[in-house]
Amino acid sequence: MHYLDHAATTPVSPQAAQAMVEVMTEHFANPSAQYAAGRAARERLDRDRAVIAGALGCRPEELFFTSCGTEGDNWAIRAAMHQNRRVGRHIVTTAIEHSGVLQCVKQLEREGCTATYLHPGPDGRITAEQVRAALREDTALVSVMLVNNETGARLPVEEIAALLRDRPALLHTDAVQGFLKVPFTAGGLGADYAVISAHKVGGPKGAGALYIGGRAKNTLPLLFGGGQEGGLRPGTEATAQIAGFAKAAELRLEGRERNRAHLEALVQEERTMLFYEAPHKLRDTLRDMAEVFGGERRLALCRELTKIHEEITRTTLCEAIELYREKEPKGEFVLVIEGAPPKKEPGLTFSEAVELVVQMSACGVSLSEAAKSVAADSGYKKGELYRAALEKR
């Protein structure tokens, strides 16, 4: 099997698995125990914390282990709201956050808080200006993810942090999808809380971490119990999972430049395919569609496919689709693909019909076939369309 969905989870590397086995079989003592085996387990835990903190770009004492990203998100959000309880009960977040954030915010709304959900633009991103416009006197927290888990869009956390520098509102970012995938450090982001998770970077499930920055004061624990993690996250540390997390982070750091070069090569390969191969594939698609759809549906489809074809020859596929949607958000191409009945097309002028014949010809349809197809749908004579299109070409 070729596993590709690394946005959902990643396979545990053999080295990370081996590190976990080593801890489970040789350094399995409770790190809170005072005897020799416990002290050895504590030393191993401290080393692993330092490795992960180094990968995140923070001090070890700023990093607190959790069981997953969702726990870290819930902890950070509730801690921020508790710290700023005298500032207000308003939260600014986005509509594209992970459910670990969205469901926590919705629960806080049920408890009396208010929330503003920012929606992304056509590029899938939120802007710092949107955040600025949503801020209020009683805004206690802004929660904006670093990288979206579905689209891969990177959000401007650094800009938002700068915006909040002189305001009481705290900033939380779910950095799970960005950690060791896009360049950043906890200090460079400027967020007061940053959440990461092991299983997105080749480590095991069941281990995550929360970075708590300098503006966060008297952090409220999510759980209450023993004195682990400075008394902020009680419960015996999952030393085996943390060992796997540290080894995975270490391996990612070592191979980051190599992986980046590989990905850049893949991007270039895809661009080559889009510029030089996609137009030819689109011609085949156009011919196939012309056989399936008839009448005005075929005419509408041909129009939209040729529009997109023109954009592909100048830019990337994604940009072409966005350009089209901006121009005609309810265009016929979308309606045909979704299976909805198309709007009734107004009659084509002769010059428009000729232009359509030329566009279809540019997509690989022979001039004769294009003239015949447009003639059938527009009512103009094939010969006249053919001659006019030939002259125009």
C-alpha positions in Angstrom: 0.0 0.0 0.0 1.2 3.5 -0.8 0.0 5.7 2.1 -0.4 9.3 1.1 -2.7 11.0 3.7 0.0 12.4 6.0 -2.2 15.3 6.9 -4.4 12.8 8.8 -1.5 10.9 10.4 2.0 9.7 9.6 3.5 6.2 9.8 5.8 5.8 12.9 9.4 5.7 11.7 11.3 2.5 12.7 13.8 4.6 14.7 10.9 6.2 16.7 9.3 2.8 17.3 12.7 1.5 18.5 13.1 4.4 20.9 9.6 3.6 22.3 10.5 -0.1 22.8 13.7 0.9 24.5 11.8 3.0 27.0 9.1 0.4 27.6 11.5 -2.4 28.2 14.6 -0.7 29.8 13.6 2.7 31.1 10.0 2.0 32.2 10.2 3.4 35.7 8.0 6.2 36.8 9.9 9.4 36.2 8.5 10.9 39.5 10.0 8.1 41.5 13.0 9.0 43.7 15.1 5.8 43.4 17.7 5.2 40.7 15.5 3.8 38.0 13.0 6.6 38.4 15.8 9.2 38.2 17.1 7.6 35.0 13.6 7.8 33.5 13.5 11.4 34.5 16.8 12.1 32.8 15.5 10.5 29.6 12.3 12.5 29.8 14.3 15.7 30.2 16.5 14.9 27.2 13.4 14.2 25.1 11.8 17.4 26.2 14.9 19.3 25.2 14.9 17.7 21.7 11.3 18.6 21.0 11.7 22.1 22.5 14.7 22.6 20.2 12.7 21.6 17.2 10.0 24.1 18.2 12.4 26.8 19.0 11.6 27.4 22.6 13.1 26.6 26.0 12.4 23.2 27.6 10.7 24.9 30.6 8.1 26.4 28.2 7.1 23.0 26.8 4.4 20.9 28.5 3.5 17.4 27.3 -0.1 16.5 26.5 -1.8 13.5 25.1 -2.8 15.1 21.7 -3.4 18.3 19.8 -7.0 18.5 20.9 -6.1 18.4 24.6 -3.5 21.2 24.0 -6.0 23.3 22.1 -8.7 22.9 24.9 -6.1 23.6 27.6 -4.7 26.7 25.9 -8.2 28.2 25.1 -9.6 27.7 28.6 -6.4 28.9 30.2 -6.4 32.1 28.1 -10.0 32.8 28.9 -9.4 32.3 32.6 -6.4 34.6 32.6 -8.3 37.3 30.8 -11.6 36.8 32.6 -11.5 40.5 33.7 -10.8 41.7 30.1 -14.0 40.1 28.7 -15.5 36.9 27.3 -15.2 37.5 23.5 -13.2 35.1 21.3 -12.0 35.7 17.7 -11.3 32.6 15.7 -11.8 31.2 12.2 -14.4 29.0 10.6 -11.7 26.7 9.3 -10.1 25.6 12.6 -9.7 22.0 13.7 -12.7 20.7 15.6 -10.5 20.6 18.7 -10.7 24.4 18.6 -14.2 24.9 17.2 -16.0 22.6 19.5 -14.1 24.0 22.5 -15.2 27.6 21.5 -18.8 26.4 20.9 -18.8 25.0 24.4 -17.5 28.2 25.9 -20.4 30.0 24.0 -22.8 27.7 25.8 -21.1 28.8 29.0 -21.7 32.5 28.3 -18.8 33.6 26.0 -19.3 35.2 22.6 -17.3 34.3 19.5 -16.6 35.8 16.1 -15.8 33.3 13.3 -13.7 34.7 10.5 -14.2 33.2 7.0 -11.4 32.7 4.5 -11.1 34.4 1.1 -10.8 32.6 -2.2 -7.2 31.6 -1.4 -8.3 29.8 1.8 -6.6 32.3 4.0 -7.5 34.7 6.8 -5.9 38.1 6.9 -4.6 40.1 9.8 -6.9 42.9 8.8 -9.9 40.6 9.3 -8.7 39.9 12.8 -8.2 43.7 13.4 -11.8 44.4 12.3 -13.2 41.7 14.6 -11.4 42.8 17.8 -13.4 44.4 20.5 -12.7 45.9 23.9 -13.8 42.7 25.5 -11.8 40.4 23.2 -9.9 38.0 25.5 -8.5 35.5 23.0 -7.7 35.2 19.3 -7.3 31.6 18.1 -5.9 31.1 14.6 -4.3 28.0 13.3 -0.9 28.1 11.6 -1.6 25.7 8.7 -5.1 24.4 7.7 -5.4 20.6 7.9 -7.5 20.4 4.8 -6.3 23.0 2.3 -2.7 23.5 3.5 -3.2 27.3 3.6 -0.7 29.0 5.9 -2.3 31.7 8.0 -0.5 35.0 9.1 0.0 34.2 12.7 3.1 36.4 13.0 1.1 39.4 11.6 -1.7 38.7 14.1 0.8 38.5 17.0 2.2 41.9 16.0 -1.3 43.3 15.9 -2.0 42.0 19.5 1.3 43.1 21.0 -0.1 46.1 22.8 -3.5 44.6 23.5 -4.6 42.4 26.3 -6.0 39.6 24.1 -3.9 36.5 24.1 -3.0 34.5 20.9 -3.4 30.7 20.6 -2.3 28.9 17.4 -2.9 25.2 16.5 0.5 24.5 14.9 -0.1 20.8 14.6 -0.1 20.8 10.8 2.8 23.2 10.5 5.3 21.7 13.0 8.4 20.6 11.1 6.7 21.1 7.8 6.9 24.8 7.4 9.7 26.9 8.8 8.8 28.6 12.1 9.8 28.9 15.7 7.6 29.5 18.8 9.4 32.8 19.5 9.2 33.9 15.9 5.4 33.2 15.7 4.8 35.5 18.7 1.8 33.3 19.8 1.2 33.0 23.6 0.2 29.3 23.1 1.2 26.9 20.4 0.1 23.3 20.1 1.9 20.4 18.4 1.4 16.7 18.0 3.7 13.7 17.6 1.7 11.6 15.1 1.8 14.3 12.4 5.6 14.1 12.1 6.4 10.4 12.2 5.8 9.9 16.0 3.2 7.9 17.8 -0.4 8.8 18.6 -1.0 9.7 22.2 1.7 12.4 22.6 1.5 16.1 22.0 2.8 19.3 23.6 1.8 22.8 24.5 4.1 25.8 24.3 3.3 28.5 26.8 4.9 31.8 26.2 5.8 34.7 28.4 2.6 36.7 28.3 0.6 33.7 29.6 0.5 34.1 33.4 -0.7 31.7 36.2 -1.8 29.1 33.6 -4.9 27.3 34.7 -4.5 23.5 34.5 -7.0 21.6 32.4 -6.8 18.7 34.9 -6.0 18.5 38.6 -3.9 15.9 40.3 -0.2 15.3 40.9 2.7 17.6 40.3 3.8 16.4 36.9 4.6 19.0 34.2 5.2 21.7 36.8 1.8 20.9 38.4 0.1 22.2 35.2 -0.6 18.9 33.5 -0.9 16.1 36.2 -0.7 12.5 35.3 2.3 10.2 34.9 4.1 11.2 31.7 3.8 8.9 28.7 7.5 8.4 28.6 7.5 5.8 25.7 5.3 8.0 23.4 7.4 11.0 24.3 10.6 9.1 23.4 9.0 8.3 20.0 8.0 11.9 19.6 11.5 13.1 20.3 13.1 10.7 17.9 10.6 11.6 15.2 11.4 15.3 15.7 15.1 14.6 15.6 14.8 12.7 12.3 12.6 15.4 10.8 15.1 18.1 11.7 17.9 16.1 10.1 16.1 15.5 6.9 14.2 18.8 6.6 16.4 20.3 3.9 16.5 17.1 1.9 12.7 16.8 2.1 12.2 20.4 1.1 14.4 20.0 -2.0 12.5 16.9 -2.9 9.1 18.6 -2.5 10.3 21.6 -4.6 11.3 19.2 -7.4 7.8 17.6 -7.2 6.2 21.1 -7.4 8.3 21.9 -10.5 7.3 18.6 -12.1 3.6 19.4 -11.4 4.0 22.8 -12.9 5.5 21.3 -16.0 2.6 18.9 -16.3 0.1 21.7 -15.9 1.7 24.0 -18.5 2.5 21.4 -21.1 0.4 18.3 -20.6 -2.9 19.6 -19.0 -4.0 21.6 -22.1 -3.8 18.4 -24.2 -5.7 16.4 -21.6 -8.3 19.2 -21.5 -8.8 18.9 -25.3 -9.6 15.2 -24.9 -12.0 16.1 -22.1 -13.7 18.7 -24.3 -14.2 16.1 -27.0 -15.7 13.6 -24.6 -18.0 16.2 -23.0 -19.2 17.3 -26.5 -20.4 13.7 -27.0 -22.3 13.5 -23.7 -24.0 16.9 -23.5 -26.2 18.3 -26.2 -27.9 21.6 -27.0 -27.3 24.6 -24.7 -25.7 22.5 -22.0 -23.0 21.5 -24.4 -22.6 25.1 -25.6 -22.3 26.4 -22.0 -19.8 23.7 -21.0 -17.7 24.4 -24.1 -17.6 28.0 -23.2 -16.4 27.4 -19.7 -13.9 24.8 -20.5 -12.3 27.0 -23.1 -12.2 29.9 -20.6 -10.3 27.6 -18.2 -8.1 26.3 -20.9 -6.9 29.9 -21.7 -6.1 30.5 -18.1 -4.1 27.2 -17.8 -1.8 28.3 -20.6 -0.9 31.3 -18.6 -1.0 30.3 -14.9 -1.5 27.3 -12.6 -4.6 25.2 -12.5 -5.6 26.5 -9.0 -5.2 30.1 -10.0 -7.2 29.5 -13.1 -10.1 28.1 -11.2 -10.0 31.0 -8.7 -9.9 33.5 -11.5 -13.0 31.9 -13.1 -14.9 31.8 -9.8 -14.2 35.4 -9.1 -15.5 36.4 -12.6 -18.6 34.1 -12.6 -19.3 32.5 -9.1 -22.5 30.9 -10.4 -21.2 30.1 -13.9 -22.5 27.3 -16.1 -19.4 25.2 -15.6 -20.2 24.8 -11.9 -23.8 24.1 -12.6 -23.1 21.4 -15.2 -20.6 19.7 -12.9 -23.0 19.8 -9.9 -25.8 18.5 -12.1 -28.1 21.4 -11.6 -30.2 22.6 -14.5 -28.4 25.4 -16.4 -29.8 28.8 -16.9 -31.3 29.6 -20.2 -28.6 31.0 -22.4 -29.5 34.2 -24.3 -29.0 33.9 -28.1 -25.5 34.3 -29.3 -24.6 37.1 -31.6 -22.8 35.9 -34.8 -19.5 37.3 -33.6 -19.8 35.5 -30.3 -20.6 32.3 -32.1 -17.5 32.7 -34.3 -15.4 33.4 -31.2 -16.6 30.2 -29.6 -15.7 28.2 -32.7 -12.2 29.7 -32.5 -11.9 28.9 -28.8 -13.0 25.3 -29.3 -10.5 25.0 -32.1 -7.7 26.2 -29.8 -8.6 23.4 -27.5 -8.0 20.8 -30.2 -11.4 20.4 -31.8 -11.1 20.6 -35.6 -12.5 23.8 -37.0 -15.1 21.9 -39.0 -16.3 20.0 -35.9 -16.4 23.2 -33.8 -18.4 25.1 -36.5 -20.8 22.2 -36.8 -21.3 22.0 -33.0 -21.8 25.8 -32.5 -24.1 25.9 -35.6 -26.3 23.2 -34.1 -26.6 25.1 -30.8 -26.8 28.7 -32.1 -28.8 28.4 -35.3 -26.2 30.0 -37.5 -25.0 28.2 -40.7 -22.0 26.0 -40.3 -20.3 27.3 -43.5 -20.6 30.9 -42.5 -19.2 30.1 -39.0 -16.4 28.1 -40.5 -15.3 30.8 -43.0 -15.5 33.6 -40.4 -13.5 31.6 -37.8 -10.9 30.6 -40.4 -10.4 34.3 -41.2 -10.2 35.2 -37.5 -7.6 32.6 -36.8 
